[in-house]
């Protein structure tokens, strides 16, 4: 393992700034899940199945909107593509806490459809700014910063909700996300290597920005400093390949398998999220929700750090299988600290699963189609979330708090075993 890769990566100013902006922009919506769940349960007096259904409706909206938003980023640029999100986030989340459950459902669907696509934008830009082993470390570090966000957001959301301020909390989520979108538009991270080359070439004309160029990745320095014919030829060839490919030619069986892994990860993570909230709220310890989230997410940070320093990738499906299987013991925890300690085991694999799948998609899809591919990757992830939340909610209402962990853990294991069986059968057919 080479932990020096992190130091080298963070020495690149555009990457460092992108990761920081992405982390800050994700905090509001990381609190939204807990706030929405407890708003529906505590303020509106509905059950956890209803709360899970609302989360599912919102994530279905995100799943449908992500490919379109990713394609818009590819075609019209980041700044123009983000305008609908910046407007809708404030409007939708300011209205949601003031309506009945029946009106809440279509509103959160539209909110999901137009949500700020921060996750896919950060991954797409990292695919441009990093390559080779550095890309694995970059995606691992992105997953780690996401876990730090989920150590802060849900805990803050739980405190706000249990203090009786779900209405104010949901409004703040919308306004804060819109402000984050405006900042992202101002920062305008590169989503295509051509754009990055142009940006760096312009920076060369300003002495004050010389340090940025000197710390950029090697392939970017060459393109910006010399605009070499070879670099131009490569860019032209890539563009031609993208035009010739067209359609969904990038959507291979391997990419489809990665999307299935993303969906499985989303299902397990969202079900675990709902399970943690339900276990502590039903037990009368809702004020301690943040403790479990800190342990769960801190374990993911550690796992992500280890995975990002590895020289060889691990197949995402094996990481998901481990995470799903290790979620099952959480059903036997009956107090806050036991639940927090048991959550460490599946938590260690959270960031590695998402990092490994994102890295593989970026490797397999050319950058001309990567925005769309990352959009569909996000759709698969959020489709899993949309399925996991109500699945856990239904089993919680029927079996009690343990039902959430059992349902999504078992479903994740079954998904992985089926996927491995299909892979084995395809190899035998090939021979």
N, C-alpha and C positions, 0 to 999 in steps of 0.2 A: 504494500500500500504506500502511496505517495501523497501525504497530506500537504506537501509543498505546492501541489496543484492549486489549492485554494488561494494561497498567497499570490501565485502567478496570475490567477484569474481576476482576483480583486484589485490587482495592480492596473488592470485595464479600465480606464475611467468610464467609458460608455457602458461597459457591463456592470460596473459597480453602481453607477447612477440608475441604470435600468432596474436592477434588483431592488434598490432602495425605493424607487418610485412604485414599483409593482407591489412591494410589501405594504407601503402606506395606503395605496389605493384599494387593497383587498380587505383592510380592517373593517370598514363599515358593513360590507355584506357578510363577513364572517360572523358578525353579531346578529345579522338579520334572521338566521335560522332559529336560534334560541328565542329571540324576541317574538317572532311570528308564532312559534309553537306555544309559548307561554301566554301570548296575547289571546290565542284561540281557546286555550284550556282555562286560563284564569279569568280573563276579562270577558270573553264571549260565552264561557261555560260549556264548551264543546268537549268531546273526548279526544283521546290521542289518535284514534283512527281519522277523525275529522282534521286534526292538525297535520297528520301525515298526508292526507289527501290534498290539503292546501299546498304543502311543500312539493307534492308530486305535480300539481297543476303548474306551479311556478317553474319547476325544473323542466317540465315538458316545453314550456314557453322558451326557456333558455336553449333546450336541445334543438328546437325548430329554428330559433333565431341565429344560433352560432355559425352554421355554415354560410348563411346569407351574409352575416356580419363579416366573417372571414373573407368571403369573396369580395365584399365591398372594400375591404382594406387592400386587397390585391389590385382592384381595378381603379378606385378613385383616390386612394391614399388614406392614411390613418386619420388625419384631421377631419376630412369631410365625413368619413365613415362613423366618427364618434359623435357627431352633432345630435342625431336622434336620441342617443343614450343620455347625453348631458341634459337634454330638456326633459326627457321622460322620467328619469330617476327621481328628481325633485317632485314632479307633479304626482306620479303614481304613489310614492311612499308617503306623501303628505295626506293623501286621501284614504289610503287603505285602513289606517287605524280608526277611522270615523264611520265605517259602514258595517252593515250586518255581514254574517258569514256568507250568505248567498251572493252578495255583491263583492265580497272580498275575493272570491275565486276568480271571476273574470279579470279583476284588476291585477292580481298577482300574476296571472297568465300573461297579460300585456307587459307587465313589468319585467317578467322573465324574457319575453320576446325581444325587448329593447334594452336589456341589461348591458352595462358597460363590459365589453369583452376583454377584460384585463388579463385573464388567464391565457387566452389564446394569443393575444398580442405580445405578451412577455415571452412566451415559448417561441413564437415565430421570430421575434427579434433576436433571441438568444441563438436560434439556428443560423442567423446571419453573422452574428458577432463572434461565435465560437465554432470550432471545428475539431474533428478528431477526438482525442482523449479529453481535450479541453471542453468539448461539448458535453460529454458525460458529466464532468465536474460541474459545468454550468447548470445543467438540468437538475442535478442533485442539489446544488445550492439554491436553486429556485424552489424546489420542493421543501428544502429546509426553512427558507424564509416564509413559505406558506404555512408551515407548521408553527412557526413563531407567531404568525398572525392569528392562527387558531388557538394559541395559548392566551392571546390577549382578547380577541373579539368575543367569543362565546362567554368567557368569564365576565366581561364587562356587560354583555347583553343580559346574562342571568341576574347580575346585581341590579341592573336597571328594571328588569321585568318583575323581580320579586319585591322591589320597592314600590311597585304599583305605577310605574311610568312607561308602560309599553307604548302608549300613544306617542309620547314625546320621543321615545327611543327609536321607533320606526320612522318618524319624521326626520330625525337627525341622520339616520342611515341614508335616506334619499338625498338630502342636501349635501352630506359629506361625499357621497359617491359622485355627485355632479361636479363638485369642486375637484375631486381627484381626476375626473375626466378632462376638465379644463387644463389641469396641470399636465396631464399626459399629452394633450394636444399641443401645449407649449413646448414640451420636451421633444415630442415627435421622434421617438426612437426608430431606427431604420428597420424596415420589414423586407427589403430587397437589397441584394448586394450592390446593385447599380446605384441605389440611393445612398448607400453608405459610402461608396467610392466618391460620389459627387460631394457629399458632405465633407469628407476628409480633404478633398482637393480644395474646397473653399477655405477650410480651416488653415491650410498651408499659407494662405495669403495674409493671415493675421499672426503676428509673432506671439501674441498672448495665448494662442491656442496650440502652439507648437508641442506642448507637453502632451496634449491629447493624442496627437498623431504619433508621437514617439512611443506611447504605451499601447497603441492599437494592435490587434492581431497581425501577424506577419503578412498574410495575404491582403489585408486591407491597406497596410503601409505601402506595399508595392503598387497596388492599384492607384492609390491616391498620389503617391510621390512621382510616379513616372507615367501613369496612364498607358502602360505598356501595351503594344499590339497584341501580345499573347493574352493578356487579361481581357482585352476587348473581344478577341476572338472567342475566348471561353464564354464570355457573357452572351455573345451573339449566338453561339452554338447552343447554349442552354435555352435561350429564348426560342430558337427554332425548334428545338426538341419539345419545348412546352407547347408551341403552336401545333406541331404535328401530332402530339399526343392527344391534346384536347380531351373533352368529356371526362370520363371517370377511368381513364386508362391507368391512373396511379393506384386505383382501388384493387389491389391484388388480394389473394387469399391470406397472405401474411399480414397485410395491413388490416384486413377484416378481423383476423385473430387478435390483433392488438386492440382494435376497437372493442372486441368482446371482453378483453382483460380490463380495459378502462371502465366498461359498463359494470363488470363484476366488482371492481374496486369502489366505484361510486355507490353501488348497492350496499356493500359491507360497511363503508364509512358512514353513509347516511343512516343506516339502520342502527349502527353503534351509537351514533350521535343521539338519535331519538331514544334509544335504550338507556343511555346515561342520564338524560334529562328525566325520563319517566321513573327510573329506579330511585333517584334522589327526591323527586317531587312527591311521589307516592309515599316514600318513607319519611316525608316531612323534613328533608334535608336539602331543599332546593337552594338554600344559600351556600351550599358547599359544592355546587356543580362545577365551579371554576377549579377546584382542587383536582378533580378527576381529569378535566380537560388539560390542565398543566402537565400532569404525569403522562397522559396519553400522547400529547403533542411533543413533550420533551423527549420521550422515547423515540418518536419519529425523527426528531432532529438528530439524535445520536445515530440512528440507523442510516439516515441520509448522509451524514458526514462520513461514515464508514464506507457506504456504497460509492460515494463520489470519489473516494481515494483509491478504489480498487482499479487494477489494471485491466481486468476482464469483466464484461457485463454478465449478469445473470438473467436467464430467460424470464420475462415478466410473469408468465403463467405460474412458474414455481414460487415466485415471491407472493403472488396473490393466493395461491393454495395455502402457503404457510400462514398468511395473515388471516384468512377465513377460518382455518382450523383453530388458530390461537384465540379467535374471538369467542368461541364456544365456552371456555371456562369462565368468562365474565358473567355468565348466567348464574353461577353459584356464589357470587359475592353478595353479602347481605348488609354491608355497611360501607361508608364512604371510603375509608382507607384501604379496605380489602379490594374494593372495586378499582381504586386508583392504582394499586400495586399490580393487580392482574392485567390492567389495561396496558402495562408496559410491554408485555409480550407481543400482542398484535401491533402495538404502536411502533415497535422497532422496524416493521416492514412497510409502514404506510408510505413514507417518502421514497424508499427504494422502488416500490411498485410503480408509482406515478412517474418517477424519474426515468426508470428503465423503459417504460412504454413510450413516453414522450421522445426520448432519445432515439428509439428505434423508428418511430414515425418520421422524425426529422431526417434520419439517414436514408430512408426508403423513398421519400417523396422529394422531387426536385423543387427548388425554391419558388418557381413560377406557379406551382400548385400547392405550396406548403400552407399558405393562409387558409385555403379551402379545406385542406386535409386536417389542419389543426382545429378548424371549426367543427368538422365531423367528429374528430377525436373528442372535442369538448361536448358535442352532442351525445356521444356514446357514454361519456362519463356522467353527464347530467341525466341521461335516460336511466342509468343505473341508480342514480340518486332518487329519481322520480319513482322508481319501482321499490327501492329499499325503504323509503320513509313510510308509505302506507302499509307495506308488508310487515314492518316492525310494529307499526301502530295497531294493526289488526290483532297480531299475536299478543301484544301487550294488553289490549282490552280483554282478550280471552284467557290468557295464561298468567297475566301479571307481568312485572318488570322483566323477568328472565326471558319472556317470549321474544322480545326484540333481538337479543343476542343469539338465541337459538335459531331463529328463522333466517336471519341474514348470514350467519356463520355457516349453517348447513347448506343454504342455497349457493354460497360462494364455493364451498368444497365440491358440490355436485357439478357446478359449471366448469371448474378446472379439470375435474376427472373426465368429463365428457370431451373437453377440448384436447386433453392429452391423448385420449383414445382416438379421436379423429386425426390428430397429427400422426400417430403411430400407423393408423390404417392408410393414410395418404403416402407415407414412406414405403409401406409394403407394396402398395399399388404401383408406385414409381419404379420399384425394382422388378 
